[in-house]
Amino acid sequence: MKKAYLLDLKNDHFEKVANFIYPFYEENPLDFLFIAPSGFYAKQVAEKIALKTNKTINRNAFMVIN
């Protein structure tokens, strides 16, 4: 199932996004896909997820729309 959520842009935006998608990523990291509007955005969210898991993450799960 595909889902779309909208969050306000504030100082803690990347943390909020990471907190929201973390359970979906943990459920099945190899079947997870996060599509970001820019490389910077994808990197920020991926780094927040990596800090939460304390292990190597599937970087292919964080992609950019070009």
C-alpha positions in Angstrom: 0.0 0.0 0.0 1.3 3.5 -0.9 0.9 6.4 1.6 1.5 10.1 1.5 1.8 12.4 4.5 2.4 16.1 4.7 4.5 17.7 7.5 5.2 21.3 8.3 8.7 22.6 7.6 10.2 23.6 10.9 13.6 23.3 12.6 13.0 19.7 13.6 11.4 18.6 10.3 14.0 15.9 9.5 13.7 14.4 13.0 9.9 14.3 12.7 10.1 12.6 9.3 12.6 10.1 10.6 10.5 9.4 13.7 7.4 8.9 11.5 9.0 6.5 8.9 11.3 4.6 11.4 8.7 1.9 12.2 8.1 1.3 8.5 11.8 1.0 7.8 12.3 -1.3 10.8 9.5 -3.6 9.7 11.4 -4.5 6.5 14.4 -2.4 5.5 14.9 -4.3 2.2 11.3 -3.6 1.1 11.3 0.1 2.1 11.5 3.1 -0.2 11.6 6.7 0.8 11.5 9.2 -2.1 12.8 12.7 -1.3 12.7 15.9 -3.3 16.5 16.4 -3.1 19.7 14.6 -2.3 20.2 16.8 0.8 16.8 15.9 2.1 17.3 12.2 1.5 20.7 12.3 3.2 19.3 14.1 6.3 16.5 11.6 6.7 18.8 8.6 6.1 21.3 9.9 8.7 18.5 10.3 11.3 17.4 6.7 10.6 21.0 5.5 10.9 21.3 7.2 14.3 18.1 5.5 15.5 19.1 2.0 14.4 22.8 2.2 15.5 23.7 0.0 12.5 24.3 0.1 8.8 21.2 1.1 6.8 20.0 0.2 3.4 21.0 3.5 1.5 19.2 2.3 -1.6 16.0 2.7 0.3 16.4 6.5 0.3 16.1 7.9 -3.3 15.7 11.2 -5.0 13.1 12.3 -7.5 14.9 13.9 -10.5 
